Each structure stands twice: as C-alpha cells, then as structure tokens.
Amino acid sequence: MAKSLGFIILILTLTVLTINTAQASHGWECGKYVKELLMPDCPISNGGPDVPPSENCCSDIQAVDMYCICLNIPDDVRDQICVEKLVSVAAQCNKPLEPGTHCGGKKDEII
C-alpha cells in the first residue's frame, strides 16, 4: 500500500513538473515571436510612425496567441515597442484583445 501511494505521488509530481515546463516553454516562444515575427513586420516600435499594419503584419498577428504574447513580452523588447501600438495593430488586424487584458505590464485601455 505504501509503495502504491509513493508511486502515485511520484507520477503526480512528474505530471505537474511536465505541465509547468511546457507552459514556461510556450511563454518563451510567445516572447520570441514578438521580436522575430511582429517587430520586423508590424508598426509597433517606440517612436515609429502610426501607419496601418501591412498584410504580412496581419498574417503574423493572426498566427500568434496574442494573450500569450502580452503576458510574455521580454524586458529588452518591452523597451523597444509601444504596447499601445501592439494592441491597436492587433485590433486593426481583426484580432482585438479582450477589454481589461494586461499586455506588457500595462492594462489594455480599449473598451
């Protein structure tokens, strides 16, 4: 009986560790997408012009999980982009964030 309980605890622990590792990996990938996919194609840089997003940008936006992106913007990238522009571009590409979504450490003001 004790061996069975120990085995069950071991399996549950391994399951939790696997899930946490997968979530952390997914978050890292989302942060990577901002730098490698969205920054080159989308008008989201600090101080950059306010222009409509290109077709490539909207294709990129449609392909990513914006909620995950918002939660995982790397610190070095956060200083290079305008989160408000990211939120606006997502909306212009028909992938708006839900009102109240926290994006890049700031609360989305779009209602």
C-alpha positions in Angstrom: 0.0 0.0 0.0 2.8 2.5 0.9 4.6 1.6 -2.3 1.5 2.3 -4.3 0.9 5.7 -2.6 4.6 6.6 -3.2 4.3 5.7 -6.8 1.1 7.8 -7.2 2.8 10.8 -5.6 5.8 10.4 -7.9 3.5 10.2 -11.0 1.6 13.3 -9.9 4.8 15.2 -9.2 6.2 14.4 -12.6 2.9 15.4 -14.3 2.9 18.8 -12.6 6.6 19.4 -13.5 5.9 18.5 -17.1 3.0 20.8 -17.3 4.9 23.7 -15.7 7.9 23.1 -18.1 5.6 23.1 -21.1 3.9 26.4 -20.0 7.3 28.1 -19.4 8.5 26.9 -22.9 5.3 28.2 -24.5 5.7 31.6 -22.8 9.3 31.8 -24.0 8.2 31.1 -27.6 5.5 33.8 -27.3 8.1 36.3 -26.2 10.3 35.2 -29.1 7.5 35.8 -31.6 7.3 39.5 -30.7 11.0 40.0 -31.5 11.3 37.7 -34.5 7.9 37.9 -36.1 6.0 41.0 -35.1 8.7 43.6 -34.8 10.0 43.3 -38.3 6.5 43.3 -40.0 4.3 45.4 -37.7 4.4 49.2 -36.9 4.8 48.7 -33.2 8.2 50.3 -32.4 8.6 53.2 -30.0 8.7 56.5 -31.8 7.8 54.9 -35.1 5.1 56.3 -37.3 1.4 55.5 -36.8 0.7 53.6 -40.0 -1.8 50.9 -40.8 -0.5 47.4 -40.5 0.6 45.6 -43.6 -0.9 42.3 -44.9 2.2 40.5 -43.6 1.8 42.0 -40.2 -1.9 40.9 -40.0 -0.9 37.4 -41.2 1.6 37.3 -38.3 -0.9 38.6 -35.8 -3.5 36.0 -36.9 -0.9 33.3 -36.4 0.0 34.1 -32.8 -1.6 33.8 -29.5 -1.9 37.5 -28.5 -2.8 36.7 -24.9 0.4 34.7 -24.6 2.3 37.4 -26.4 1.0 40.1 -24.0 2.0 38.0 -20.9 5.5 37.2 -22.2 7.0 40.3 -23.8 10.7 40.1 -22.9 12.1 43.1 -21.0 14.6 44.0 -23.8 11.7 44.1 -26.3 9.3 46.0 -24.0 11.7 48.9 -24.2 11.7 48.9 -28.0 8.0 48.6 -28.7 4.9 50.6 -27.9 2.4 48.2 -26.2 -0.5 50.5 -27.1 0.5 50.2 -30.8 0.7 46.4 -30.5 -2.8 46.4 -29.0 -4.1 48.8 -31.7 -2.4 46.8 -34.5 -4.0 43.6 -33.2 -7.4 45.2 -33.3 -6.8 46.6 -36.8 -5.9 43.0 -37.9 -9.3 41.7 -36.6 -7.7 40.1 -33.5 -8.6 42.5 -30.7 -7.7 41.8 -27.1 -10.5 41.4 -24.6 -11.1 44.6 -22.6 -9.1 44.6 -19.4 -6.3 42.4 -20.8 -3.0 43.1 -19.2 -0.4 43.5 -22.0 3.3 44.0 -21.4 2.7 45.1 -17.8 0.1 47.7 -18.8 -3.7 47.3 -18.7 -5.3 47.5 -22.1 -7.5 50.6 -22.1 -9.5 49.6 -25.2 -13.2 49.2 -24.3 
